[in-house]
């Protein structure tokens, strides 16, 4: 049921006040963990084929090829109306004309989530390019989609060739998580868990994701290179200082170690409250030794200690480790705030060389 605009404004105002309150932060964290705030995933394309004749591509995201009076264009599909909100608010993408065409691909950050459609990165990029090249000489086509995943990006990059871009700009990596496929991969995961526990699974996830990111970069680069298209990757960053993940205890520690871990965490909170950062750091180190770095808690406590000592560089490194701690848990990683893990950032930077 749709609410009248005055009621909707009042509702939005109440929700905004709740979200910025202390209680609202906790509510949002719990909602994220349930997955209720995560829009449905979409592959953004027709299939996984990388090389296709642009003339044979029938769909680009929610836009379908149409032809009228000898003119070809892409129009939003009415049967995909429920997905329109995840894409640019554009009803029609015309055939390429005399302007140089830049296609922007990415996920919610590239989409301008919460600012779009009033403002988004595609608008900013187009404005900057036009200020340098002239308003009538360049255009930006916005193909960013909220919640676009790794495989979805591969597909939309392939189908975007139908738009005949001169350059492709990709701002993505926040939604990439380890997603083993098939019985063989699941058996490998199970073996890691049996033999070495969660630390081994974390290492497996890091290696899997680094490999997947590198393969994606190679396939998109090959696609653009074959067609003489310039390719630019933008590496996502994360607000390390202001964003704090929920800090649960480890899922499993053997032989009473979990009780010790919880005891260390409780004592560390007391030490931080009392300003005893030396004790808090020692307790954090013990927590990390017990859980082998698979939870954010020890890293976060240690970062606070480094910040108090004025060691910003060490604090940054520990906050990155806290951000990366959930990489082994794909469900939690999908439903916390979007992030590009260190292995993804490193793969993107390495692939651009």
VEXGUGU-472605 format. One line per field, with one value per residue (C-alpha): x, y, z. Coordinates in pm, 1 decimal. Example, Ala and Ser with C-alpha at 12.3 -4.5 7.8 and 13.67 -1.06 7.14 Angstrom:
<atoms>
xx	c(1230.0 | 1367.0)
yy	c(-450.0 | -106.0)
zz	c(780.0 | 714.0)
</atoms>
This chain:
<atoms>
xx	c(0.0 | 140.3 | 123.0 | 15.7 | 316.2 | 252.8 | 233.9 | 541.1 | 737.3 | 639.1 | 732.0 | 1068.6 | 1139.7 | 1068.7 | 1282.7 | 1571.7 | 1558.2 | 1555.8 | 1847.7 | 2077.3 | 1996.8 | 2203.0 | 1919.5 | 1887.4 | 2245.7 | 2186.1 | 1858.5 | 2029.9 | 2311.4 | 2064.8 | 1861.0 | 2175.0 | 2265.7 | 1923.1 | 1975.1 | 1647.6 | 1824.2 | 2002.9 | 1834.0 | 1809.3 | 2115.2 | 2104.4 | 2359.3 | 2300.7 | 2329.0 | 2207.5 | 2475.7 | 2840.7 | 2979.3 | 3260.5 | 3304.1 | 2991.7 | 2907.0 | 2752.9 | 2479.0 | 2358.5 | 2327.9 | 1959.0 | 1972.6 | 2193.2 | 2081.0 | 1713.4 | 1729.9 | 1628.4 | 1723.9 | 1451.1 | 1434.9 | 1203.0 | 1217.0 | 1562.8 | 1691.4 | 1825.2 | 1805.9 | 1768.2 | 1450.9 | 1364.8 | 1173.8 | 830.0 | 844.8 | 1153.4 | 990.2 | 1049.6 | 1424.5 | 1424.7 | 1503.7 | 1843.2 | 1955.2 | 1982.1 | 1650.6 | 1683.5 | 1405.4 | 1599.2 | 1961.1 | 1998.6 | 2235.8 | 2580.1 | 2610.8 | 2900.7 | 2984.7 | 3257.7 | 3081.8 | 3198.8 | 3018.2 | 3025.0 | 2990.0 | 2974.8 | 2766.3 | 2588.5 | 2873.2 | 2889.4 | 2509.2 | 2519.3 | 2303.3 | 2096.7 | 2181.6 | 2060.0 | 1873.3 | 1930.9 | 2306.4 | 2532.3 | 2890.6 | 2786.5 | 2659.5 | 2982.5 | 3197.2 | 3004.5 | 3029.4 | 3406.5 | 3462.2 | 3241.4 | 3423.0 | 3746.3 | 3623.2 | 3310.3 | 2945.8 | 2867.6 | 3170.3 | 3127.9 | 2851.6 | 2843.3 | 2609.5 | 2526.3 | 2513.1 | 2586.8 | 2354.4 | 2300.5 | 2418.2 | 2597.5 | 2824.2 | 3145.1 | 2984.5 | 2719.1 | 2990.1 | 3144.1 | 2808.7 | 2716.1 | 3065.1 | 3014.0 | 2665.9 | 2774.7 | 2971.5 | 2637.7 | 2649.2 | 2977.1 | 3172.7 | 3498.9 | 3593.7 | 3472.2 | 3505.9 | 3454.5 | 3400.7 | 3345.5 | 3475.8 | 3260.8 | 3027.1 | 3283.5 | 3276.5 | 3408.0 | 3142.8 | 3262.0 | 3071.3 | 3007.9 | 3065.4 | 3442.5 | 3476.0 | 3247.2 | 3451.9 | 3764.2 | 3600.8 | 3488.5 | 3840.5 | 3990.3 | 3742.5 | 3806.9 | 4183.6 | 4265.8 | 3944.6 | 3833.7 | 4181.6 | 4234.8 | 3892.8 | 3983.8 | 4302.2 | 4107.3 | 3858.4 | 4139.2 | 4308.2 | 3978.9 | 3875.0 | 4215.8 | 4211.8 | 3852.8 | 3924.9 | 4234.5 | 4044.5 | 3763.2 | 4008.4 | 4184.6 | 3860.2 | 3726.4 | 4065.1 | 4085.1 | 3735.0 | 3816.2 | 4158.3 | 4009.1 | 3773.2 | 4018.6 | 3829.7 | 4006.7 | 3951.9 | 3976.1 | 3934.0 | 3852.0 | 3954.1 | 3692.4 | 3799.8 | 3638.1 | 3571.2 | 3799.9 | 3781.5 | 3408.3 | 3256.3 | 3267.5 | 3130.4 | 2940.8 | 3198.2 | 3070.1 | 3272.2 | 3430.8 | 3191.6 | 3408.9 | 3726.4 | 3842.9 | 3906.8 | 3769.1 | 3945.4 | 3615.3 | 3560.8 | 3910.3 | 3845.0 | 3521.8 | 3697.1 | 3971.1 | 3711.4 | 3524.1 | 3845.5 | 3961.9 | 3638.8 | 3692.2 | 4055.8 | 3957.0 | 3690.7 | 3947.2 | 4212.6 | 4446.7 | 4549.2 | 4853.1 | 4635.9 | 4373.9 | 4639.2 | 4778.7 | 4428.7 | 4360.6 | 4680.3 | 4566.6 | 4225.7 | 4393.6 | 4617.0 | 4312.2 | 4087.9 | 4377.2 | 4231.5 | 3893.2 | 3691.2 | 3716.1 | 3714.5 | 4082.7 | 4195.4 | 3946.8 | 4057.5 | 4423.0 | 4351.6 | 4201.4 | 4520.2 | 4738.6 | 4525.3 | 4560.1 | 4937.9 | 4928.5 | 5038.2 | 4795.2 | 4970.2 | 4947.3 | 4587.0 | 4503.3 | 4657.5 | 4461.6 | 4137.9 | 4196.4 | 4243.0 | 3918.4 | 3738.9 | 3882.4 | 3814.4 | 3472.8 | 3603.1 | 3560.1 | 3186.0 | 3018.9 | 2671.8 | 2790.5 | 3016.2 | 2718.5 | 2503.4 | 2747.9 | 2836.5 | 2978.1 | 3357.0 | 3646.5 | 3866.4 | 4242.1 | 4294.7 | 4047.8 | 4214.8 | 4556.7 | 4432.9 | 4281.6 | 4599.5 | 4821.0 | 4602.4 | 4619.8 | 4997.5)
yy	c(0.0 | 341.9 | 619.0 | 977.0 | 1207.1 | 1393.6 | 1066.0 | 932.5 | 1245.8 | 1212.1 | 842.3 | 912.9 | 1183.6 | 945.1 | 672.2 | 914.1 | 1024.6 | 660.5 | 560.9 | 837.5 | 759.2 | 516.5 | 264.6 | 309.0 | 208.5 | -120.5 | -178.3 | -123.1 | -360.8 | -635.6 | -573.4 | -595.4 | -927.0 | -1070.5 | -983.5 | -789.6 | -475.0 | -652.6 | -620.5 | -933.6 | -1016.9 | -992.2 | -1102.3 | -788.6 | -970.5 | -1251.3 | -1515.7 | -1564.1 | -1543.2 | -1286.3 | -1229.9 | -1161.9 | -961.9 | -639.4 | -657.4 | -989.7 | -861.6 | -824.7 | -697.2 | -472.0 | -497.9 | -394.4 | -237.1 | -436.9 | -374.3 | -207.0 | -86.3 | 177.7 | 362.5 | 225.7 | 348.6 | 106.9 | 186.3 | 11.5 | 57.0 | -52.0 | -377.3 | -344.2 | -700.2 | -600.2 | -298.2 | -432.7 | -411.1 | -57.2 | 92.7 | -81.1 | 80.5 | 431.3 | 612.0 | 612.4 | 487.2 | 475.9 | 448.6 | 579.5 | 450.7 | 603.8 | 931.3 | 1168.5 | 1202.9 | 993.1 | 743.5 | 640.2 | 354.5 | 344.8 | 2.8 | -77.2 | -150.1 | 58.3 | 308.6 | 367.0 | 377.8 | 663.2 | 467.2 | 698.1 | 1001.6 | 865.5 | 980.0 | 1337.1 | 1287.9 | 997.1 | 928.9 | 907.8 | 1266.2 | 1380.8 | 1194.9 | 1335.8 | 1688.3 | 1658.1 | 1513.1 | 1771.9 | 2055.3 | 1933.3 | 1808.1 | 2011.8 | 1940.3 | 1816.2 | 1589.1 | 1327.9 | 1138.9 | 893.2 | 593.1 | 479.8 | 99.7 | 79.3 | -149.7 | -176.8 | -515.1 | -614.1 | -908.8 | -1034.7 | -1256.7 | -995.1 | -743.6 | -983.6 | -1020.6 | -653.2 | -566.5 | -812.0 | -690.2 | -323.6 | -373.3 | -335.4 | 34.3 | 84.6 | 257.6 | 440.9 | 388.2 | 180.0 | 294.0 | 28.5 | 121.6 | -214.2 | -467.3 | -400.9 | -697.3 | -961.9 | -1258.9 | -1613.4 | -1831.3 | -2190.2 | -2378.9 | -2746.7 | -3054.3 | -3045.9 | -2695.3 | -2777.2 | -3087.3 | -2871.0 | -2629.8 | -2916.9 | -3061.7 | -2729.3 | -2702.0 | -3056.9 | -3034.5 | -2675.9 | -2497.5 | -2145.3 | -1994.2 | -2234.3 | -2146.8 | -1776.7 | -1839.7 | -2040.4 | -1753.1 | -1501.4 | -1711.6 | -1788.4 | -1423.0 | -1296.8 | -1549.1 | -1465.7 | -1090.8 | -1137.6 | -1360.1 | -1105.5 | -822.7 | -1028.3 | -1119.8 | -762.4 | -623.3 | -877.1 | -784.5 | -412.3 | -462.8 | -669.0 | -383.8 | -97.6 | 35.8 | 223.8 | 67.0 | 240.3 | 63.8 | 260.4 | 78.2 | 112.1 | 220.9 | 175.4 | 417.2 | 241.2 | 504.8 | 560.8 | 222.4 | -47.4 | -393.9 | -587.0 | -774.3 | -1124.9 | -1395.3 | -1662.8 | -1937.0 | -2212.0 | -2243.5 | -2579.2 | -2694.0 | -2403.8 | -2136.1 | -1962.2 | -1896.2 | -1743.4 | -1534.7 | -1393.5 | -1321.2 | -1131.8 | -933.7 | -831.2 | -728.0 | -536.0 | -335.3 | -244.7 | -150.6 | 73.8 | 242.5 | 309.4 | 432.5 | 138.8 | 91.3 | -124.2 | -387.5 | -359.7 | -417.8 | -721.0 | -868.1 | -795.6 | -977.0 | -1277.5 | -1272.4 | -1268.7 | -1557.2 | -1756.1 | -1695.7 | -1662.1 | -1343.4 | -1472.1 | -1209.9 | -830.8 | -783.3 | -822.0 | -612.3 | -335.3 | -316.3 | -307.7 | -29.8 | 183.4 | 135.4 | 239.1 | 548.0 | 646.8 | 617.2 | 829.6 | 544.5 | 604.6 | 368.3 | 68.0 | 157.6 | 163.3 | -180.5 | -329.2 | -168.7 | -322.3 | -661.2 | -603.7 | -520.3 | -831.6 | -1068.8 | -1178.1 | -1281.5 | -1650.3 | -1602.1 | -1513.1 | -1471.3 | -1218.5 | -1047.1 | -993.6 | -840.4 | -610.2 | -277.5 | -327.0 | -350.3 | -428.7 | -675.2 | -619.4 | -912.0 | -753.5 | -413.0 | -573.0 | -776.9 | -467.8 | -266.3 | -550.3 | -612.4 | -249.0 | -255.8)
zz	c(0.0 | -95.9 | 162.6 | 75.7 | 39.0 | 367.8 | 563.3 | 384.3 | 474.1 | 839.4 | 838.5 | 674.4 | 932.7 | 1222.1 | 1066.5 | 1012.0 | 1377.6 | 1490.4 | 1267.2 | 1396.9 | 1760.6 | 1970.2 | 1959.4 | 1584.0 | 1522.6 | 1703.4 | 1514.9 | 1178.7 | 1269.1 | 1354.2 | 1038.7 | 827.7 | 988.0 | 902.9 | 537.1 | 522.2 | 405.5 | 122.3 | -217.5 | -430.5 | -635.4 | -1010.9 | -1269.2 | -1473.9 | -1805.5 | -2020.5 | -1970.3 | -1876.8 | -2228.4 | -2235.3 | -2608.2 | -2808.6 | -3115.9 | -2974.5 | -3235.5 | -3091.1 | -2734.0 | -2659.3 | -2302.0 | -2091.3 | -1729.9 | -1719.7 | -2066.8 | -2374.3 | -2734.3 | -2938.4 | -3297.0 | -3438.6 | -3770.2 | -3832.5 | -3494.0 | -3235.4 | -2864.6 | -2528.5 | -2325.2 | -1970.9 | -1960.1 | -1803.4 | -1670.5 | -1467.7 | -1306.2 | -956.3 | -1026.4 | -1163.2 | -822.2 | -811.9 | -1138.7 | -1282.4 | -1322.7 | -1700.4 | -1924.5 | -2249.3 | -2362.8 | -2716.5 | -2980.0 | -2970.3 | -3156.0 | -3212.9 | -2842.2 | -2685.1 | -2460.4 | -2113.5 | -1936.3 | -1555.4 | -1390.1 | -1020.7 | -715.8 | -449.8 | -403.1 | -778.7 | -778.4 | -525.5 | -282.5 | -57.1 | -277.8 | -611.3 | -820.1 | -699.1 | -715.2 | -810.2 | -927.4 | -1293.1 | -1275.9 | -1112.1 | -1365.8 | -1660.1 | -1520.5 | -1476.5 | -1821.8 | -1989.4 | -1812.0 | -1973.2 | -2309.9 | -2375.4 | -2299.9 | -2649.3 | -2677.9 | -2403.5 | -2220.5 | -1932.0 | -1937.9 | -1583.5 | -1553.1 | -1179.8 | -985.9 | -611.2 | -477.4 | -795.5 | -721.8 | -874.6 | -1137.7 | -1207.5 | -1288.4 | -1538.8 | -1714.1 | -1723.5 | -1852.1 | -2135.6 | -2227.5 | -2202.0 | -2523.6 | -2702.7 | -2608.8 | -2799.7 | -2523.3 | -2583.1 | -2219.0 | -1926.2 | -1564.6 | -1295.5 | -930.8 | -762.7 | -513.5 | -206.7 | -259.4 | -349.7 | -114.1 | -122.4 | -287.4 | -335.7 | -603.0 | -648.9 | -437.4 | -483.1 | -339.2 | -47.6 | 30.9 | 34.0 | 277.5 | 500.6 | 500.3 | 606.2 | 891.7 | 1013.5 | 997.6 | 1101.3 | 1198.1 | 1110.0 | 1058.1 | 766.7 | 627.2 | 650.1 | 453.5 | 194.8 | 155.6 | 110.4 | -156.8 | -332.8 | -342.0 | -455.0 | -739.2 | -838.7 | -839.2 | -1054.8 | -1300.3 | -1328.3 | -1394.5 | -1660.6 | -1838.6 | -1842.7 | -1948.3 | -2231.7 | -2344.6 | -2353.2 | -2508.5 | -2791.5 | -2876.4 | -2824.0 | -2520.3 | -2241.6 | -1899.1 | -1560.2 | -1224.0 | -908.6 | -588.6 | -310.9 | 35.4 | 377.0 | 662.4 | 909.6 | 1180.5 | 1203.4 | 1119.0 | 1384.7 | 1313.5 | 1581.4 | 1787.2 | 1859.3 | 2027.5 | 1804.1 | 1684.6 | 1827.4 | 2034.1 | 2174.5 | 2530.3 | 2728.1 | 2523.3 | 2451.9 | 2821.4 | 2843.9 | 2531.4 | 2677.0 | 3005.7 | 2820.7 | 2625.6 | 2941.8 | 3118.8 | 2811.9 | 2807.1 | 3171.5 | 3103.2 | 2812.2 | 3025.5 | 3298.4 | 3053.6 | 3117.2 | 2753.9 | 2830.4 | 2998.2 | 2723.3 | 2455.8 | 2637.7 | 2665.7 | 2297.5 | 2200.6 | 2401.0 | 2229.1 | 1887.1 | 1990.5 | 2101.4 | 1798.7 | 1549.1 | 1404.5 | 1283.4 | 1474.8 | 1470.9 | 1847.3 | 1934.6 | 1640.2 | 1724.1 | 2087.5 | 1985.9 | 1734.5 | 2010.9 | 2210.9 | 1916.5 | 1856.1 | 2219.7 | 2181.3 | 1865.6 | 1638.1 | 1353.3 | 1111.2 | 1343.7 | 1427.6 | 1056.9 | 1005.0 | 1293.6 | 1175.4 | 832.5 | 998.6 | 1191.0 | 865.0 | 698.8 | 989.5 | 855.5 | 512.5 | 600.9 | 676.0 | 345.8 | 500.8 | 759.6 | 505.2 | 274.6 | 545.4 | 722.5 | 564.9 | 212.7 | 206.4 | -21.2 | 164.3 | 158.9 | -80.1 | -323.7 | -305.1 | -356.1 | -652.4 | -817.5 | -771.2 | -892.2 | -1195.5 | -1302.8 | -1341.3)
</atoms>
